Amino acid sequence: MKYTQSKDQLLSLIREGGKLDAISQVKLTALLSFPSMMAQLVHIMMQYIDASMVGSLGAHASASIGLVSTTIWLFGSLCAAVSVGFYVQVAHKIGANDFAGAREVLRQSFLSCLLFALMLSCIGVGISRYLPHWLGGGQDICHDASLYFMFFSMCLPFSMLNSLCAGMLRCSGNMHIPSILNIGLCLLDVLFNWLLIFPTRVVHFSLFTFHFSLNIPGAGLGVAGAVLGTAIAFIICSSLMCYFTVVRSKELSLKQDSGTFIPQLSTLKESFHIAAPIAVEHAIICGAQIVSTIIVAPLGTVAIAANSFGITVEALCYMPGYGISDAATTLVGQSLGAGRRFLARSFGRITLAMGMTFMTLMAVVMYTASPALMSLMTPDMDVQRLTVEILRIEAFAEPMFAASIVCYGIFVGARDTLIPCTMNLSSIWLVRITLAACLASTMGLRGVWIAMATELCFRGIIFLIRFRGDSWLKAFSPSAK
């Protein structure tokens, strides 16, 4: 309660033109960032546990999921991009004290987002049988990869609902409910995976001189059990996220007034202006990641598994960046909605410094702890050694990766998406893919990750250069509220 009162009081100062000194700005940034960072941390821990569960089944099981993971990101990121187009409008309207207008946008967002997610779901189910073969997977992993992607695609409407409602709550200033529910999502995912991946087994425990056994029920579904566990967890938590958004939220509860759920042209146009560049960017970036997968696939099962584990473990580093980026979008969006450009830039500086600091510290942790982490995630020694090598290459790029992540959240809050998206695309395709294609043939997976680290450093530099200027602030105008 004390946290909520302090956060709400500081947010109200943005909307009402009150004075926020540097200490208050840092405090508000921390209050909004911390719950999101904790949720991200738990989410990463869930990924570690998931990966270790699947990894215990062998390198082939890990490789089957790793093969389709980039396509999964493509579909998931398209859903996230569409939801951004609506919840950034909500941040601007709340910053302008137009709470009724914010609820209008919320109502109109549901039908548009769910129809889009259903369309993607149908496409995903339709291509699931062929996708692993298109990506160059071997016959030994294609069946499990296809099954995993099909069940993921069927769950997309719930993933979209979770992303939309969590974004709406965050942009209203409510960071703790999305964080708590996403933590619950992670815990449920681990529980259901534990029950669905493995067969019924007897687990032996020892405590001092006492020894006892416990019979654990299980479905023994293997890779399919991993995605089914995640799907069930998403269904439960997205339903709760929707409830807290449309019923319990003080700012957004739809019980306060009435309106149409049919999307209006003005709302759709503004959503398209914000979301279209992000969606195109995500599609092309994930296309680049799919190309990277195609580059990695011929390197063999060990390389595919190590690449998948490396991506999972690296998330430990960028978890704080995305948590702080969420806060940056809210703070910059509400500041500009209130007509306070100087305050928006100030919040941008604070979130950027905080993000780079946290991700640098996490890079040090990843560099030193990666051998221990990998020993927990897979028993395959070849996969362990290769994954540790690529993670230590990537650790040096994390500070600049932080700069690009947080700057992007700042720019989204300012309604500035087209040029940052173009910067991301140019960086990934011209630097990462080109270098990866050149280095993979001689250096294998290590060359692919050297290319990735080089590109992340370049991307961070160009985002910092854009942040120093004023063009991103000019992307927002009162007419866009």
C-alpha positions in Angstrom: 0.0 0.0 0.0 2.8 2.4 0.9 4.5 1.6 -2.4 1.3 2.3 -4.4 0.6 5.6 -2.6 4.1 6.9 -3.1 4.1 5.9 -6.8 0.7 7.3 -7.5 1.5 10.6 -5.8 4.7 11.0 -7.9 2.8 10.1 -11.1 0.1 12.6 -10.3 2.8 15.3 -10.2 3.6 14.6 -13.8 0.0 15.0 -14.9 -0.7 18.0 -12.7 2.4 20.0 -13.5 4.0 19.5 -10.1 7.7 19.8 -9.4 9.8 16.7 -9.5 13.4 17.1 -8.4 16.1 14.7 -9.4 15.7 12.6 -6.3 12.0 12.2 -6.9 12.6 11.3 -10.6 15.1 8.6 -9.6 12.7 7.3 -6.9 9.8 7.1 -9.4 11.9 5.4 -12.0 13.0 2.8 -9.4 9.4 2.3 -8.2 8.2 1.6 -11.7 11.3 -0.4 -12.8 11.8 -2.7 -9.9 8.5 -4.7 -10.1 9.0 -5.2 -13.9 12.7 -6.2 -13.3 11.6 -8.7 -10.7 9.0 -10.2 -13.1 11.7 -10.4 -15.8 14.1 -12.1 -13.4 11.5 -14.7 -12.5 10.7 -15.1 -16.2 14.3 -15.8 -17.0 14.6 -18.2 -14.1 11.6 -20.0 -15.6 13.3 -20.2 -18.9 16.4 -21.6 -17.2 14.3 -24.3 -15.4 12.4 -25.1 -18.6 15.6 -25.4 -20.6 17.2 -27.6 -17.9 14.0 -29.8 -17.9 14.1 -30.2 -21.7 17.9 -30.4 -21.6 17.8 -33.4 -19.3 16.0 -35.2 -22.2 19.2 -34.8 -24.3 20.7 -32.5 -27.0 18.1 -33.6 -29.6 15.2 -32.3 -27.5 16.9 -29.0 -26.8 17.8 -28.6 -30.5 14.2 -29.3 -31.6 13.0 -26.3 -29.6 15.9 -24.2 -30.5 15.2 -24.8 -34.2 11.8 -23.1 -34.1 12.5 -20.6 -31.3 13.3 -17.7 -33.7 9.9 -18.2 -35.5 8.2 -18.3 -32.2 9.8 -14.9 -31.4 8.5 -13.6 -34.7 4.9 -14.5 -34.0 5.1 -13.4 -30.4 6.8 -10.1 -31.2 4.1 -9.3 -33.9 1.4 -9.7 -31.2 3.4 -7.5 -28.8 3.9 -4.8 -31.5 0.1 -4.6 -32.2 -0.6 -4.2 -28.5 2.0 -1.4 -28.2 0.0 0.7 -30.7 -2.9 0.8 -28.3 -1.3 1.0 -24.9 1.1 3.9 -25.8 -2.1 5.9 -26.7 -3.4 5.1 -23.2 -0.1 6.4 -21.6 -0.5 9.7 -23.5 -4.2 10.1 -22.6 -3.5 9.4 -18.9 -0.7 11.9 -18.9 -3.2 14.4 -20.2 -5.7 13.4 -17.5 -8.1 12.0 -20.1 -9.0 8.8 -18.3 -12.3 8.4 -20.2 -10.3 8.6 -23.5 -7.9 6.0 -22.2 -10.8 3.6 -21.5 -12.2 4.2 -25.0 -8.8 3.1 -26.4 -8.8 0.0 -24.1 -12.3 -1.1 -25.3 -11.4 -0.7 -29.0 -8.1 -2.6 -28.6 -9.6 -5.9 -27.6 -11.3 -6.9 -30.9 -8.5 -5.7 -33.1 -5.8 -7.5 -31.1 -7.6 -10.8 -30.7 -8.6 -10.9 -34.4 -4.9 -10.4 -35.3 -3.8 -13.1 -32.9 -6.3 -15.5 -34.3 -5.1 -14.9 -37.8 -1.5 -15.6 -36.7 -2.6 -18.6 -34.9 -4.2 -20.1 -38.0 -1.1 -19.4 -40.0 1.2 -21.0 -37.4 -0.9 -24.2 -37.2 -1.0 -24.3 -41.0 2.8 -24.1 -41.4 3.8 -26.1 -38.3 4.3 -29.4 -40.3 6.7 -27.9 -42.8 8.5 -25.2 -40.8 11.3 -27.4 -39.3 12.2 -28.7 -42.7 12.3 -25.2 -44.2 14.7 -24.2 -41.4 17.1 -27.0 -42.3 16.4 -29.3 -39.4 17.4 -32.9 -39.5 14.8 -35.7 -39.5 15.8 -36.6 -35.9 14.4 -33.3 -34.5 11.7 -32.2 -37.0 8.8 -34.1 -35.5 9.2 -32.6 -32.0 9.9 -29.2 -33.4 6.7 -29.3 -35.5 4.6 -30.3 -32.5 6.1 -27.7 -30.3 5.4 -24.9 -32.8 1.8 -26.1 -33.5 0.8 -26.0 -29.8 2.6 -22.6 -29.4 0.5 -21.2 -32.3 -2.7 -22.4 -30.8 -1.9 -20.4 -27.6 -1.3 -17.1 -29.4 -4.6 -15.4 -28.6 -3.9 -15.8 -24.9 -0.3 -14.5 -25.3 -1.8 -11.4 -27.1 -4.3 -10.8 -24.3 -1.5 -11.1 -21.7 0.7 -8.6 -23.6 -2.1 -6.1 -24.2 -3.5 -6.0 -20.7 -0.1 -6.0 -19.0 0.9 -3.1 -21.2 -2.3 -1.2 -20.4 -1.7 -1.6 -16.7 2.0 -0.6 -16.9 1.1 2.6 -18.9 -1.5 3.5 -16.3 1.4 3.3 -13.7 0.4 0.0 -12.3 3.6 -2.1 -12.5 3.1 -4.5 -9.6 0.0 -6.4 -10.8 1.6 -7.3 -14.2 4.7 -8.2 -12.4 2.9 -10.4 -9.8 0.9 -12.2 -12.5 3.9 -12.8 -14.7 5.7 -14.3 -11.8 2.6 -16.5 -11.3 2.8 -17.4 -15.0 6.4 -18.5 -14.6 5.7 -20.6 -11.5 2.7 -22.3 -13.1 4.7 -22.9 -16.2 7.4 -24.7 -14.2 4.8 -26.7 -12.3 2.9 -27.9 -15.4 6.1 -28.6 -17.3 7.3 -30.8 -14.3 4.0 -32.7 -14.5 3.8 -33.0 -18.3 7.3 -33.4 -19.6 8.4 -36.4 -17.4 6.7 -39.8 -16.8 5.5 -40.9 -13.4 8.5 -41.4 -11.3 9.7 -42.0 -7.7 11.9 -39.2 -6.3 14.1 -40.1 -3.3 14.8 -37.5 -0.6 17.3 -37.5 2.3 17.2 -35.2 5.3 19.8 -35.8 7.9 19.2 -39.5 8.9 15.8 -39.6 7.4 15.2 -41.1 4.0 11.9 -41.1 2.2 10.5 -41.4 -1.3 7.7 -39.5 -3.2 5.7 -40.8 -6.1 5.5 -37.9 -8.6 2.7 -38.2 -11.3 3.7 -37.3 -14.8 2.3 -37.5 -18.4 5.7 -38.3 -20.1 5.0 -36.1 -23.1 8.6 -34.8 -23.5 9.0 -31.8 -25.7 5.2 -31.6 -26.3 4.7 -31.4 -22.5 6.9 -28.3 -22.3 4.8 -26.3 -24.7 1.5 -27.6 -23.2 2.6 -26.6 -19.7 3.4 -23.1 -21.0 0.0 -22.9 -22.8 -2.0 -23.8 -19.7 -0.1 -21.2 -17.6 -0.8 -18.5 -20.2 -4.5 -19.3 -20.3 -4.8 -18.9 -16.5 -2.6 -15.8 -16.2 -3.9 -13.9 -19.2 -7.5 -14.3 -17.9 -6.4 -12.9 -14.6 -4.5 -10.0 -16.3 -7.7 -9.1 -18.2 -9.7 -9.2 -15.0 -7.4 -6.8 -13.2 -7.4 -4.4 -16.2 -11.1 -4.2 -17.1 -12.6 -4.7 -13.6 -10.1 -3.8 -10.8 -7.9 -1.0 -12.3 -8.7 2.4 -10.8 -7.9 4.2 -14.1 -9.0 1.7 -16.6 -11.9 -0.3 -15.2 -14.6 -0.4 -17.8 -17.3 -0.4 -15.1 -16.9 3.4 -14.7 -18.6 4.2 -18.1 -19.8 2.7 -21.3 -18.6 2.8 -24.9 -18.1 0.8 -28.1 -15.8 -2.1 -28.5 -15.8 -1.6 -32.3 -12.5 0.0 -33.3 -12.8 3.6 -34.5 -10.9 4.9 -37.5 -9.0 7.5 -35.4 -7.9 5.0 -32.9 -6.8 2.5 -35.5 -4.9 5.2 -37.5 -2.9 6.2 -34.4 -2.3 2.6 -33.5 -1.1 1.9 -37.0 1.2 4.9 -36.9 2.8 3.6 -33.7 2.7 -0.1 -34.2 3.3 -0.6 -37.9 7.1 0.3 -37.8 7.5 -1.9 -34.8 5.7 -4.8 -36.4 7.7 -4.5 -39.6 10.9 -4.2 -37.6 10.1 -7.2 -35.5 9.2 -9.2 -38.6 12.4 -8.3 -40.4 14.5 -8.7 -37.2 13.0 -12.2 -36.6 13.6 -12.9 -40.3 17.2 -12.1 -39.6 17.2 -14.4 -36.6 15.6 -17.1 -38.8 18.4 -16.6 -41.3 20.9 -16.9 -38.3 19.2 -20.2 -37.4 19.6 -21.4 -41.0 23.3 -20.4 -40.8 23.6 -22.4 -37.5 21.6 -25.4 -38.5 24.3 -27.0 -40.8 26.8 -26.7 -37.9 25.1 -29.7 -36.2 23.0 -30.7 -33.2 25.5 -29.6 -30.6 25.8 -26.1 -32.2 21.9 -25.8 -32.4 21.5 -26.8 -28.8 24.4 -24.5 -27.6 22.9 -21.6 -29.6 19.5 -22.2 -28.0 21.0 -22.4 -24.5 23.2 -19.4 -25.1 20.1 -17.3 -26.0 18.3 -18.5 -22.9 21.2 -17.8 -20.5 22.0 -14.4 -22.1 18.5 -13.3 -21.1 19.9 -13.0 -17.5 21.8 -9.9 -18.7 19.1 -8.1 -20.6 16.4 -8.7 -18.1 17.0 -5.5 -16.2 17.1 -3.5 -19.5 13.7 -4.6 -20.6 12.2 -3.9 -17.1 13.7 -0.4 -17.1 12.6 0.1 -20.7 9.0 -0.6 -19.7 9.3 2.1 -17.1 10.8 4.5 -19.6 7.9 4.1 -22.0 5.4 4.9 -19.2 7.4 7.9 -17.8 8.2 9.5 -21.1 4.7 8.8 -22.5 3.0 10.4 -19.5 5.4 13.3 -19.4 4.9 14.2 -23.1 1.1 13.6 -22.7 1.3 16.3 -19.9 3.2 18.6 -22.3 6.5 18.4 -20.2 9.3 17.7 -22.7 12.1 18.7 -20.4 10.9 16.1 -17.8 10.6 13.5 -20.6 14.3 14.0 -21.5 15.3 13.9 -17.8 13.5 10.6 -17.3 15.2 9.3 -20.5 18.7 10.1 -19.0 17.8 8.5 -15.7 16.4 5.3 -17.2 19.3 5.0 -19.7 22.0 5.3 -17.0 20.1 2.8 -14.8 19.7 0.3 -17.6 23.4 0.4 -18.7 24.6 0.1 -15.1 22.4 -2.9 -14.3 23.2 -4.8 -17.5 26.9 -4.2 -17.1 26.7 -5.8 -13.7 24.7 -8.7 -15.0 27.2 -9.2 -17.8 29.9 -9.7 -15.2 27.7 -12.3 -13.4 27.1 -14.1 -16.7 30.8 -14.2 -17.6 31.8 -15.7 -14.3 28.8 -17.9 -13.6 28.1 -19.4 -17.1 30.0 -22.7 -16.4 28.0 -23.4 -13.3 24.7 -22.4 -15.0 25.4 -24.7 -18.0 26.3 -27.6 -15.7 22.7 -27.3 -14.3 21.0 -27.0 -17.7 22.4 -29.9 -19.6 24.6 -33.0 -18.9 26.1 -32.8 -22.4 29.7 -31.7 -21.9 30.2 -30.6 -25.6 27.1 -28.4 -25.4 28.3 -27.0 -22.0 31.7 -26.0 -23.3 30.5 -24.4 -26.5 27.7 -22.4 -24.8 30.2 -21.0 -22.2 32.5 -19.8 -24.9 29.8 -17.9 -26.8 28.3 -16.4 -23.7 31.7 -15.0 -22.7 32.0 -13.4 -26.2 28.5 -11.8 -25.8 29.2 -10.4 -22.3 31.3 -7.6 -23.7 28.5 -6.3 -25.8 25.9 -6.0 -23.0 26.4 -2.3 -22.0 25.7 -1.2 -25.5 22.8 -3.6 -25.8 21.4 -1.9 -22.7 21.6 1.4 -24.4 19.6 0.2 -27.4 17.0 -1.5 -25.3 16.3 1.5 -23.0 16.5 4.1 -25.8 14.0 2.1 -27.7 11.6 2.2 -24.8 12.1 6.0 -24.5 11.4 6.5 -28.2 8.3 4.4 -28.1 6.9 6.5 -25.2 7.5 9.5 -27.4 5.6 8.0 -30.3 8.9 7.9 -32.3 9.0 4.4 -33.8 9.8 4.7 -37.5 13.4 5.8 -37.5 14.5 3.6 -34.4 13.0 0.6 -36.2 14.9 1.5 -39.3 18.1 1.7 -37.2 17.5 -1.7 -35.7 16.9 -3.3 -39.1 19.9 -1.7 -40.8 22.1 -2.7 -37.9 21.0 -6.4 -37.8 20.9 -7.0 -41.5 24.0 -5.1 -42.6 26.2 -5.8 -39.7 25.1 -9.0 -37.9 23.9 -11.2 -40.8 26.7 -10.2 -43.1 29.4 -10.9 -40.5 27.7 -14.1 -39.4 27.6 -15.5 -42.9 31.3 -14.7 -43.4 32.5 -16.0 -40.0 30.4 -19.2 -39.6 32.2 -21.1 -42.3 35.6 -20.7 -40.6 34.7 -20.1 -36.9 31.5 -22.1 -36.5 29.1 -20.9 -33.8 31.7 -18.8 -32.2 31.8 -16.7 -35.4 28.1 -16.2 -35.4 28.2 -14.9 -31.8 31.2 -12.6 -32.5 29.0 -11.1 -35.3 26.2 -10.7 -32.8 28.4 -9.0 -30.2 29.8 -6.6 -32.8 26.4 -5.6 -34.1 25.0 -5.0 -30.6 27.9 -2.6 -29.9 27.2 -0.7 -33.1 23.5 -0.6 -32.5 24.0 0.8 -29.0 26.2 3.6 -30.3 23.8 4.8 -33.0 20.9 4.8 -30.5 22.9 6.9 -28.0 23.6 9.4 -30.8 19.9 9.7 -31.6 19.0 10.1 -28.0 21.4 13.1 -27.7 19.5 15.0 -30.3 15.9 16.4 -30.2 14.3 14.7 -33.2 12.7 11.9 -31.0 11.0 14.5 -28.9 9.5 16.2 -31.9 7.8 12.9 -33.0 5.1 13.7 -30.3 2.7 16.5 -30.9 -0.5 17.5 -28.9 -2.6 16.4 -31.8 -1.4 12.8 -31.3 -2.9 12.6 -27.9 
